[in-house]
Amino acid sequence: MKRHLSLERLLSKQVDEAIEKKYWRFRADRWYGGIATADCVGCGLACKFCWVNEKVLCNPRTTGSFYSPRDVASRLKTIASQRDHSQARVSGGEPTISRAHLIQLLKHLDRSSLTFILETNGILIGHDRRFAEELAQFDFLQVRVSLKGCCEDDFEKLTGASRAGFNLQLQALRHLIDEGIRCHAAVMKSFSSNESLQGLIDRLSGIDPQLSELEIEEVIMYPRIANKISRLGLHPRVSHEPSKVPAYLV
């Protein structure tokens, strides 16, 4: 939590009535069958398998530029229109850092006909139920909580953060379900056993049966990721070459 909040002070600022936030890239991408993407700067976790360039991850103060919510929404809508995409997202960092910016962005995307997929680690939503209450006003929202492993031990191993963070991720799903927000869980399972995965499914089913339908993430061995996880002593049970990503991951 301390890391998330300290990054918020660094990565966002108020300009008149708008809360601006740092972004480093805008692009169209292949995931979800095609999606307009704004890559923001900064994340409160330091996942050892993260695909983002370490120059971006480790230098938030000097990376990217500030954009207003209106500017980000405009760029996403333009990309979606040019590529005939019906979905948009913020990726490349943690989009829930600076709640005010995210809420303003979603307001600018309202009535745009786009579905917004909120990809989040869930930490801030799990910490404060009021976050989910604010998100509930947007009916074009689908929240994807990306679980960092299947249990507390996995979370600690993969992020280096306190194992208590895993429970915040699960709490985020509880808050979202309680507020009637469309949501699902995704899990990085490349470093977990099948038994651990089944244990997670059982825990999620206890929150709500619909959460048992997990989206599976498996590590893609981009050269910098392969080098990074090897250096950190991680050995994935399942991985894929960038040119051979199976259809179920796309």
URFEN-V604116 format. One record per pair of residues at least 6 apart in sequence whose C-alpha atoms are under 6 Angstrom apart, sorted by the first residue. I is the first residue (numbers start at 1). J is the second residue. D is the distance in whole Angstrom. If there is no record, write none. Layout:
i->I j->J d->D
i->I j->J d->D
//
This chain:
i->3 j->44 d->5
i->4 j->44 d->4
i->8 j->97 d->6
i->8 j->98 d->5
i->11 j->21 d->6
i->11 j->22 d->6
i->12 j->20 d->5
i->12 j->21 d->4
i->13 j->19 d->6
i->13 j->20 d->5
i->19 j->101 d->5
i->20 j->66 d->6
i->20 j->67 d->5
i->20 j->68 d->4
i->21 j->66 d->5
i->21 j->67 d->6
i->22 j->40 d->6
i->22 j->41 d->6
i->22 j->64 d->6
i->22 j->65 d->5
i->22 j->66 d->4
i->23 j->39 d->6
i->23 j->40 d->4
i->23 j->41 d->5
i->23 j->64 d->5
i->23 j->65 d->6
i->24 j->39 d->6
i->24 j->40 d->6
i->24 j->64 d->4
i->25 j->39 d->5
i->26 j->37 d->6
i->26 j->38 d->5
i->27 j->37 d->5
i->28 j->35 d->6
i->28 j->36 d->5
i->28 j->37 d->6
i->29 j->35 d->5
i->31 j->250 d->5
i->34 j->85 d->6
i->35 j->85 d->6
i->35 j->87 d->5
i->35 j->88 d->5
i->36 j->76 d->6
i->36 j->79 d->6
i->36 j->80 d->5
i->36 j->88 d->5
i->37 j->88 d->6
i->37 j->89 d->5
i->37 j->90 d->6
i->38 j->90 d->5
i->39 j->90 d->6
i->39 j->91 d->5
i->39 j->92 d->4
i->40 j->92 d->6
i->40 j->93 d->5
i->41 j->93 d->5
i->42 j->60 d->6
i->42 j->93 d->5
i->43 j->93 d->5
i->43 j->94 d->5
i->46 j->159 d->5
i->47 j->158 d->6
i->47 j->159 d->4
i->48 j->158 d->6
i->69 j->104 d->6
i->69 j->105 d->4
i->73 j->109 d->6
i->86 j->114 d->5
i->87 j->114 d->5
i->87 j->115 d->5
i->87 j->116 d->6
i->88 j->116 d->5
i->89 j->116 d->6
i->89 j->117 d->5
i->115 j->140 d->5
i->116 j->141 d->5
i->117 j->142 d->5
i->117 j->143 d->6
i->118 j->143 d->5
i->118 j->144 d->6
i->119 j->144 d->5
i->120 j->145 d->5
i->121 j->145 d->5
i->121 j->146 d->5
i->122 j->145 d->6
i->122 j->169 d->5
i->122 j->172 d->5
i->123 j->168 d->5
i->123 j->169 d->5
i->125 j->131 d->5
i->125 j->172 d->5
i->126 j->168 d->5
i->126 j->169 d->6
i->126 j->171 d->5
i->126 j->172 d->4
i->129 j->175 d->6
i->132 j->176 d->6
i->136 j->181 d->6
i->142 j->182 d->5
i->142 j->183 d->5
i->143 j->183 d->4
i->144 j->183 d->6
i->144 j->184 d->5
i->144 j->185 d->6
i->145 j->185 d->5
i->146 j->186 d->5
i->146 j->187 d->6
i->147 j->186 d->6
i->147 j->187 d->5
i->148 j->155 d->5
i->148 j->188 d->6
i->149 j->155 d->5
i->149 j->187 d->6
i->149 j->188 d->5
i->149 j->189 d->6
i->150 j->196 d->6
i->150 j->197 d->6
i->150 j->200 d->5
i->152 j->163 d->5
i->152 j->166 d->6
i->156 j->162 d->6
i->156 j->163 d->5
i->184 j->211 d->6
i->185 j->214 d->6
i->186 j->214 d->6
i->186 j->215 d->4
i->186 j->216 d->6
i->187 j->216 d->5
i->187 j->217 d->6
i->188 j->217 d->5
i->188 j->218 d->6
i->189 j->218 d->6
i->190 j->218 d->5
i->190 j->236 d->5
i->190 j->237 d->5
i->190 j->238 d->5
i->191 j->236 d->5
i->191 j->237 d->6
i->201 j->212 d->5
i->204 j->211 d->6
i->204 j->212 d->6
i->205 j->211 d->6
i->205 j->212 d->5
i->218 j->239 d->6
i->219 j->239 d->5
i->220 j->239 d->6
i->220 j->240 d->5
i->220 j->241 d->6
i->220 j->242 d->6
i->221 j->240 d->6
i->221 j->241 d->5
//
